Amino acid sequence: MKSEADFTRRGDVAFWRREFDKAIGDYTEAVRLEPDNPANYFRRAWVHYEAKQFSQEGADLRETLRLEPANTNALVMLVLLLSDCPDKSLRNAKEAVDVTRKACEVTEWKQWRLGCRSGSRLRPSWRLRRSGGL
């Protein structure tokens, strides 16, 4: 019988091979075996992002944050999703500002840019701060 860690490792390998459906399946099994582990939701969110499954990405990011509210990586990814998602129906400027504020509070306002995986995707949040939205 495979453990949560076995499925996580398999999901990691599938992710790096860009076998997104397989990675999602393995991470889903890891979540089933250990539903209170935020790392598995976060890993699956990252795969959903890469697979351009943005609605599912948002759901997994929110679950990550429910389990681990100070997860700055999940906060940043959620801000980027809400502020600059290619699927415009998922954008929510008010929530993006709220999540950005929470991320800034978690980092004690020491890194307002929050460091992210793509400088170009960060610009909308940067514009919100410059315009007084924060």
Backbone as a chain_set.jsonl record, in Angstrom:
{"seq": "MKSEADFTRRGDVAFWRREFDKAIGDYTEAVRLEPDNPANYFRRAWVHYEAKQFSQEGADLRETLRLEPANTNALVMLVLLLSDCPDKSLRNAKEAVDVTRKACEVTEWKQWRLGCRSGSRLRPSWRLRRSGGL", "coords": {"N": [[0.846, -1.186, 0.0], [0.583, 2.165, -0.905], [1.942, 5.164, 0.481], [1.097, 8.516, 1.596], [3.369, 10.075, 1.159], [4.587, 8.61, -0.878], [2.831, 9.033, -3.041], [3.079, 11.779, -3.234], [5.783, 12.072, -3.993], [5.685, 10.735, -6.466], [3.898, 12.416, -7.779], [5.445, 14.741, -7.846], [7.511, 13.96, -9.613], [6.011, 13.473, -11.945], [5.028, 16.045, -12.354], [7.394, 17.524, -12.941], [8.013, 16.287, -15.28], [6.117, 17.325, -16.807], [3.691, 16.052, -17.009], [0.829, 16.65, -16.454], [-1.841, 15.742, -15.856], [-1.368, 13.259, -14.665], [0.195, 14.079, -12.474], [-1.679, 15.647, -11.073], [-3.521, 13.643, -10.413], [-1.934, 12.022, -8.701], [-1.298, 13.855, -6.636], [-3.872, 14.35, -5.769], [-4.546, 11.9, -4.693], [-2.683, 11.873, -2.598], [-3.715, 13.988, -1.089], [-6.156, 12.834, -0.368], [-5.261, 10.819, 1.335], [-3.977, 12.275, 3.304], [-5.534, 14.681, 4.352], [-5.18, 17.038, 5.823], [-2.803, 18.21, 5.203], [-1.288, 20.959, 4.071], [0.672, 21.269, 2.109], [0.271, 19.457, 0.024], [-2.057, 20.361, -1.218], [-1.089, 22.804, -2.097], [0.933, 22.001, -3.879], [-0.66, 20.738, -5.803], [-2.154, 22.934, -6.632], [-0.175, 24.411, -7.925], [0.349, 22.755, -10.123], [-2.148, 22.896, -11.373], [-2.05, 25.571, -12.115], [0.067, 25.535, -14.011], [-1.131, 23.872, -15.89], [-3.066, 25.483, -16.783], [-5.52, 25.501, -15.504], [-7.266, 27.358, -14.0], [-9.412, 27.899, -12.237], [-9.49, 25.624, -10.588], [-6.961, 25.891, -9.525], [-7.299, 28.16, -7.905], [-9.127, 27.151, -6.007], [-7.565, 25.193, -4.708], [-5.493, 26.791, -3.71], [-6.908, 28.366, -1.893], [-7.71, 26.384, -0.087], [-5.208, 25.566, 0.826], [-4.505, 27.899, 2.199], [-6.511, 27.972, 4.112], [-5.73, 25.885, 5.724], [-3.137, 26.641, 6.342], [-2.671, 29.62, 7.1], [-0.585, 31.526, 6.943], [0.977, 30.976, 4.744], [3.098, 32.207, 2.621], [3.793, 31.806, -0.064], [1.463, 30.667, -1.174], [-0.27, 32.788, -0.708], [0.837, 34.772, -2.389], [0.561, 33.546, -4.915], [-2.23, 33.411, -5.028], [-2.911, 36.134, -5.017], [-1.82, 36.862, -7.495], [-3.365, 35.291, -9.201], [-5.932, 36.374, -8.738], [-5.578, 38.99, -9.571], [-4.505, 39.021, -12.124], [-5.332, 36.94, -13.778], [-5.533, 34.916, -16.686], [-8.103, 34.041, -17.332], [-10.571, 36.092, -17.257], [-12.929, 36.076, -15.815], [-12.324, 35.13, -13.331], [-10.954, 37.073, -12.045], [-10.636, 39.397, -9.369], [-10.54, 42.307, -8.07], [-10.928, 43.564, -5.555], [-10.712, 41.435, -3.703], [-8.115, 40.687, -4.363], [-6.652, 42.876, -3.438], [-7.217, 42.655, -0.688], [-6.018, 40.153, -0.102], [-3.404, 40.727, -0.806], [-2.801, 42.653, 1.142], [-2.932, 41.006, 3.414], [-0.791, 39.291, 2.84], [1.304, 41.121, 2.956], [1.149, 41.838, 5.641], [1.761, 39.372, 6.837], [4.423, 39.117, 6.08], [5.408, 41.175, 7.507], [5.481, 43.641, 6.282], [7.957, 43.915, 5.146], [8.77, 43.109, 2.698], [7.387, 44.234, 0.274], [7.021, 43.696, -2.408], [6.891, 41.001, -2.417], [8.135, 38.937, -3.788], [7.931, 36.803, -6.474], [7.044, 34.197, -8.808], [7.104, 35.266, -11.313], [7.978, 38.247, -12.55], [6.504, 39.82, -14.325], [3.876, 39.082, -13.873], [3.491, 40.153, -11.439], [3.117, 42.867, -11.621], [0.382, 43.988, -11.685], [-0.366, 43.95, -8.929], [1.605, 45.585, -7.918], [0.902, 47.961, -9.17], [-1.536, 48.408, -7.895], [-0.635, 49.01, -5.32], [0.891, 51.37, -5.757], [-1.085, 53.062, -6.656], [-2.463, 53.643, -4.443], [-4.193, 51.748, -3.612], [-3.64, 50.035, -1.59]], "CA": [[0.0, 0.0, 0.0], [1.387, 3.385, -1.02], [1.697, 6.199, 1.487], [0.941, 9.891, 1.107], [4.682, 10.502, 0.673], [4.817, 7.948, -2.168], [2.061, 9.741, -4.063], [3.668, 13.11, -3.384], [6.995, 11.926, -4.803], [5.272, 10.423, -7.837], [3.341, 13.652, -8.328], [6.566, 15.646, -8.137], [8.178, 13.482, -10.83], [5.098, 13.726, -13.063], [4.992, 17.49, -12.567], [8.613, 17.951, -13.622], [7.943, 15.745, -16.644], [4.996, 18.055, -17.407], [2.571, 15.121, -17.131], [-0.014, 17.33, -15.477], [-2.965, 14.919, -15.405], [-0.824, 12.258, -13.739], [0.585, 14.778, -11.247], [-2.907, 16.003, -10.355], [-4.042, 12.402, -9.832], [-1.105, 11.608, -7.566], [-1.501, 14.804, -5.535], [-5.233, 14.138, -5.261], [-4.474, 10.724, -3.815], [-1.965, 12.314, -1.397], [-4.682, 14.777, -0.317], [-7.129, 11.893, 0.21], [-4.615, 10.103, 2.431], [-3.574, 13.217, 4.348], [-6.292, 15.887, 3.978], [-4.8, 18.219, 6.599], [-1.453, 18.614, 4.814], [-1.438, 22.031, 3.082], [1.669, 21.167, 1.041], [-0.269, 18.722, -1.122], [-2.974, 21.275, -1.919], [-0.266, 23.8, -2.775], [1.549, 21.344, -5.043], [-1.696, 20.537, -6.819], [-2.473, 24.272, -7.16], [0.884, 24.781, -8.857], [0.111, 21.986, -11.348], [-3.316, 23.498, -12.03], [-1.575, 26.798, -12.756], [0.825, 25.157, -15.207], [-2.078, 23.268, -16.837], [-4.034, 26.542, -17.098], [-6.788, 25.164, -14.859], [-7.175, 28.432, -13.014], [-10.449, 27.773, -11.21], [-9.021, 24.605, -9.647], [-5.808, 26.485, -8.828], [-7.838, 29.013, -6.847], [-9.711, 26.316, -4.94], [-6.484, 24.574, -3.928], [-4.799, 27.847, -2.963], [-7.755, 28.732, -0.745], [-7.628, 25.297, 0.892], [-3.871, 25.693, 1.429], [-4.534, 29.019, 3.152], [-7.382, 27.605, 5.233], [-4.929, 25.024, 6.596], [-1.891, 27.318, 6.715], [-2.968, 31.004, 6.717], [0.612, 32.351, 6.734], [1.762, 30.439, 3.634], [3.295, 33.365, 1.742], [3.768, 31.383, -1.469], [0.058, 30.534, -1.575], [-0.829, 34.146, -0.74], [1.313, 35.441, -3.604], [-0.083, 32.927, -6.075], [-3.639, 33.804, -5.052], [-2.948, 37.533, -5.465], [-1.569, 36.886, -8.932], [-4.543, 34.723, -9.848], [-7.048, 37.313, -8.626], [-5.304, 40.284, -10.199], [-3.989, 38.955, -13.489], [-5.643, 35.634, -14.357], [-5.962, 34.958, -18.085], [-9.562, 33.902, -17.325], [-10.999, 37.342, -16.619], [-14.057, 35.84, -14.909], [-11.789, 34.793, -12.006], [-10.303, 38.248, -11.455], [-11.407, 40.058, -8.322], [-9.6, 43.325, -7.588], [-11.089, 43.793, -4.115], [-10.107, 40.307, -2.983], [-6.661, 40.753, -4.604], [-6.123, 43.877, -2.5], [-7.302, 42.079, 0.662], [-5.016, 39.095, 0.04], [-2.106, 41.407, -0.818], [-2.614, 43.235, 2.473], [-2.623, 39.915, 4.337], [0.573, 38.851, 2.546], [2.213, 42.145, 3.491], [1.13, 41.707, 7.101], [2.478, 38.143, 7.182], [5.86, 39.377, 5.921], [5.665, 42.367, 8.318], [5.683, 44.758, 5.352], [9.382, 44.036, 4.837], [9.005, 42.762, 1.305], [6.087, 44.534, -0.327], [6.892, 43.048, -3.724], [6.574, 39.632, -2.041], [8.867, 37.96, -4.583], [7.038, 35.833, -7.083], [7.641, 33.382, -9.862], [7.145, 35.981, -12.579], [7.887, 39.68, -12.326], [5.462, 40.425, -15.146], [2.566, 38.83, -13.272], [3.399, 40.916, -10.198], [2.845, 44.273, -11.882], [-0.921, 44.509, -11.25], [-0.343, 44.203, -7.493], [2.464, 46.743, -7.736], [0.104, 49.123, -9.554], [-2.516, 48.649, -6.831], [0.05, 49.684, -4.201], [1.264, 52.726, -6.158], [-2.27, 53.888, -6.847], [-3.092, 53.883, -3.147], [-5.159, 50.685, -3.35], [-3.264, 49.341, -0.344]], "C": [[0.892, 1.25, 0.0], [0.966, 4.408, 0.03], [1.481, 7.55, 0.806], [2.254, 10.372, 0.502], [5.005, 9.862, -0.678], [4.08, 8.679, -3.291], [2.61, 11.147, -4.295], [4.921, 13.041, -4.257], [6.652, 11.629, -6.266], [4.687, 11.651, -8.529], [4.431, 14.643, -8.693], [7.263, 15.246, -9.443], [7.293, 13.768, -12.047], [5.031, 15.216, -13.383], [6.213, 17.939, -13.363], [8.717, 17.381, -15.028], [6.823, 16.419, -17.452], [3.837, 17.121, -17.769], [1.522, 15.562, -16.114], [-1.183, 16.482, -14.981], [-2.508, 13.872, -14.397], [-0.441, 12.918, -12.406], [-0.65, 15.141, -10.42], [-3.504, 14.768, -9.7], [-3.259, 11.953, -8.615], [-1.278, 12.548, -6.377], [-2.899, 14.661, -4.935], [-5.264, 12.939, -4.322], [-3.733, 11.071, -2.518], [-2.889, 13.121, -0.494], [-5.696, 13.853, 0.353], [-6.538, 11.184, 1.426], [-4.24, 11.01, 3.599], [-4.236, 14.58, 4.074], [-5.917, 17.152, 4.746], [-3.39, 18.709, 6.28], [-1.553, 19.689, 3.73], [-0.465, 21.92, 1.914], [1.127, 20.45, -0.18], [-1.274, 19.566, -1.91], [-2.168, 22.315, -2.706], [0.399, 23.206, -4.017], [0.529, 21.182, -6.167], [-2.112, 21.869, -7.439], [-1.442, 24.68, -8.201], [0.707, 24.037, -10.189], [-1.088, 22.559, -12.098], [-2.922, 24.793, -12.741], [-0.865, 26.462, -14.069], [-0.083, 24.578, -16.294], [-3.166, 24.255, -17.274], [-5.447, 26.195, -16.632], [-6.957, 26.107, -13.672], [-8.236, 28.352, -11.918], [-10.028, 26.765, -10.141], [-7.806, 25.107, -8.862], [-6.301, 27.321, -7.649], [-8.406, 28.212, -5.691], [-8.618, 25.697, -4.074], [-5.682, 25.608, -3.153], [-5.609, 28.245, -1.732], [-7.726, 27.646, 0.335], [-6.263, 25.298, 1.583], [-3.902, 26.755, 2.518], [-5.48, 28.763, 4.324], [-6.581, 26.782, 6.25], [-3.67, 25.708, 7.119], [-1.993, 28.793, 6.295], [-1.74, 31.874, 6.426], [1.501, 31.822, 5.606], [1.935, 31.543, 2.593], [3.297, 32.983, 0.27], [2.339, 31.254, -1.978], [-0.609, 31.906, -1.642], [-0.433, 34.866, -2.026], [0.63, 34.856, -4.831], [-1.55, 33.326, -6.17], [-3.79, 35.256, -5.492], [-2.78, 37.6, -6.978], [-2.757, 36.339, -9.714], [-5.683, 35.739, -9.873], [-6.825, 38.604, -9.407], [-4.974, 40.173, -11.685], [-4.271, 37.619, -14.164], [-6.035, 35.782, -15.825], [-7.477, 34.782, -18.247], [-10.117, 35.088, -16.541], [-12.162, 37.141, -15.646], [-13.582, 35.513, -13.49], [-11.101, 35.97, -11.329], [-11.236, 38.912, -10.448], [-10.464, 41.054, -7.64], [-9.703, 43.536, -6.081], [-10.442, 42.67, -3.311], [-8.591, 40.299, -3.167], [-6.009, 41.743, -3.645], [-6.123, 43.308, -1.081], [-6.218, 41.018, 0.885], [-3.608, 39.691, 0.018], [-1.804, 42.018, 0.544], [-2.246, 42.145, 3.472], [-1.195, 39.417, 4.111], [1.592, 39.84, 3.088], [2.282, 42.074, 5.01], [1.926, 40.487, 7.549], [3.979, 38.349, 7.083], [6.298, 40.627, 6.681], [6.075, 43.557, 7.454], [7.144, 44.94, 4.957], [9.683, 43.751, 3.374], [7.708, 42.989, 0.544], [5.928, 43.926, -1.703], [6.622, 41.561, -3.565], [7.34, 38.573, -2.812], [7.926, 36.937, -5.191], [7.73, 35.147, -8.229], [7.753, 34.12, -11.173], [6.947, 37.466, -12.321], [6.771, 40.316, -13.12], [4.076, 40.202, -14.549], [2.397, 39.628, -11.986], [2.939, 42.346, -10.444], [1.465, 44.747, -11.459], [-0.962, 44.806, -9.754], [0.502, 45.425, -7.183], [1.687, 48.005, -8.086], [-0.935, 49.441, -8.475], [-1.865, 49.407, -5.677], [0.372, 51.128, -4.566], [0.042, 53.632, -6.271], [-2.995, 54.175, -5.533], [-4.122, 52.832, -2.803], [-4.864, 49.911, -2.086], [-3.039, 50.329, 0.757]], "O": [[1.823, 1.368, 0.796], [-0.201, 4.499, 0.409], [1.663, 7.692, -0.403], [2.254, 11.009, -0.551], [5.627, 10.497, -1.531], [4.641, 8.913, -4.362], [2.604, 11.644, -5.421], [5.097, 13.86, -5.158], [7.248, 12.194, -7.182], [4.945, 11.897, -9.708], [4.355, 15.307, -9.726], [7.566, 16.101, -10.276], [7.783, 14.253, -13.067], [4.984, 15.602, -14.551], [6.077, 18.657, -14.354], [9.427, 17.927, -15.873], [6.618, 16.115, -18.627], [3.097, 17.376, -18.719], [1.347, 14.943, -15.064], [-1.486, 16.505, -13.789], [-3.181, 13.628, -13.395], [-0.723, 12.375, -11.339], [-0.659, 14.96, -9.202], [-3.949, 14.831, -8.554], [-3.844, 11.549, -7.61], [-1.392, 12.095, -5.238], [-3.082, 14.832, -3.729], [-5.928, 12.965, -3.285], [-4.122, 10.604, -1.448], [-2.858, 12.964, 0.726], [-6.057, 14.062, 1.511], [-7.225, 10.973, 2.425], [-4.191, 10.566, 4.746], [-3.576, 15.514, 3.619], [-6.312, 18.246, 4.34], [-2.842, 19.535, 7.011], [-1.871, 19.372, 2.584], [-0.751, 22.431, 0.831], [1.483, 20.795, -1.307], [-1.325, 19.485, -3.137], [-2.518, 22.662, -3.834], [0.423, 23.833, -5.076], [0.821, 21.455, -7.332], [-2.392, 21.933, -8.636], [-1.793, 25.233, -9.243], [0.894, 24.62, -11.256], [-1.049, 22.692, -13.321], [-3.404, 25.076, -13.837], [-1.169, 27.041, -15.112], [0.17, 24.772, -17.483], [-4.067, 23.906, -18.035], [-6.434, 26.547, -17.277], [-6.812, 25.718, -12.513], [-7.96, 28.712, -10.773], [-10.184, 27.012, -8.945], [-7.644, 24.789, -7.684], [-5.788, 27.206, -6.537], [-8.193, 28.553, -4.527], [-8.73, 25.677, -2.848], [-5.233, 25.327, -2.042], [-5.05, 28.438, -0.653], [-7.72, 27.951, 1.527], [-6.175, 25.059, 2.787], [-3.394, 26.546, 3.619], [-5.264, 29.288, 5.416], [-6.726, 26.95, 7.461], [-3.193, 25.393, 8.209], [-1.463, 29.176, 5.252], [-1.86, 32.874, 5.719], [2.672, 32.193, 5.528], [1.04, 31.789, 1.784], [2.843, 33.765, -0.565], [2.035, 31.684, -3.09], [-1.422, 32.158, -2.531], [-1.269, 35.495, -2.674], [0.168, 35.6, -5.696], [-2.061, 33.553, -7.267], [-4.699, 35.579, -6.257], [-3.515, 38.315, -7.659], [-3.111, 36.868, -10.768], [-6.323, 35.938, -10.906], [-7.783, 39.236, -9.852], [-5.148, 41.139, -12.428], [-3.514, 37.207, -15.043], [-6.796, 36.686, -16.169], [-8.066, 35.312, -19.189], [-10.127, 35.08, -15.31], [-12.356, 37.956, -14.744], [-14.365, 35.61, -12.545], [-10.708, 35.875, -10.166], [-12.449, 38.981, -10.644], [-9.693, 40.691, -6.751], [-8.685, 43.672, -5.401], [-9.711, 42.924, -2.354], [-7.857, 39.948, -2.244], [-4.936, 41.475, -3.103], [-5.143, 43.459, -0.352], [-5.578, 40.991, 1.936], [-2.722, 39.223, 0.732], [-0.683, 41.913, 1.043], [-1.347, 42.335, 4.29], [-0.47, 39.152, 5.07], [2.627, 39.44, 3.621], [3.353, 42.233, 5.595], [2.676, 40.553, 8.522], [4.734, 37.822, 7.901], [7.428, 41.088, 6.52], [6.908, 44.371, 7.85], [7.527, 46.01, 4.483], [10.746, 44.119, 2.875], [7.009, 42.033, 0.208], [4.804, 43.664, -2.13], [6.16, 40.922, -4.511], [7.199, 37.39, -2.504], [7.192, 36.269, -4.463], [8.864, 35.474, -8.577], [8.44, 33.646, -12.079], [5.864, 37.891, -11.919], [6.144, 41.263, -12.646], [3.195, 41.047, -14.704], [1.279, 39.768, -11.491], [2.41, 42.976, -9.529], [1.367, 45.841, -10.904], [-1.538, 45.815, -9.347], [0.168, 46.211, -6.296], [1.793, 49.012, -7.386], [-1.184, 50.609, -8.176], [-2.458, 50.33, -5.119], [0.145, 52.027, -3.757], [0.129, 54.832, -6.011], [-4.015, 54.865, -5.515], [-4.854, 52.978, -1.825], [-5.731, 49.21, -1.564], [-2.717, 49.94, 1.879]]}, "num_chains": 1, "name": "protein.A"}
